[in-house]
Amino acid sequence: MAACISIPLARNLRCGLCGSEFRCEGLLSAGKCWCSSVKVPVESLERLSTMADDCICPVCLHALSAGQRDE
């Protein structure tokens, strides 16, 4: 399952997990956001919804995808 949250517009964000700044390309960009290619298990997505209110940075999302982030 892809980790993409249905956000239509590109925006600069701060990760709700680690605080780093990153760019969310949203779903309206030509290539879609980088997160649409990251596969995250359903259980991890459910846990993520309790950990962050918005998109998270590439480092944290890849760690979550690999089962390395457990907060």
Stockholm file with secondary structure:
# STOCKHOLM 1.0

chainA/1-71         MAACISIPLARNLRCGLCGSEFRCEGLLSAGKCWCSSVKVPVESLERLSTMADDCICPVCLHALSAGQRDE
#=GR chainA/1-71 SS CBCCCCCCSCEEEECTTTCCEEEECTTTSTTCCGGGGCBCCHHHHHHHHHHCSSCCCHHHHHHHHTTCCCC
#=GC SS_cons        CBCCCCCCSCEEEECTTTCCEEEECTTTSTTCCGGGGCBCCHHHHHHHHHHCSSCCCHHHHHHHHTTCCCC
//
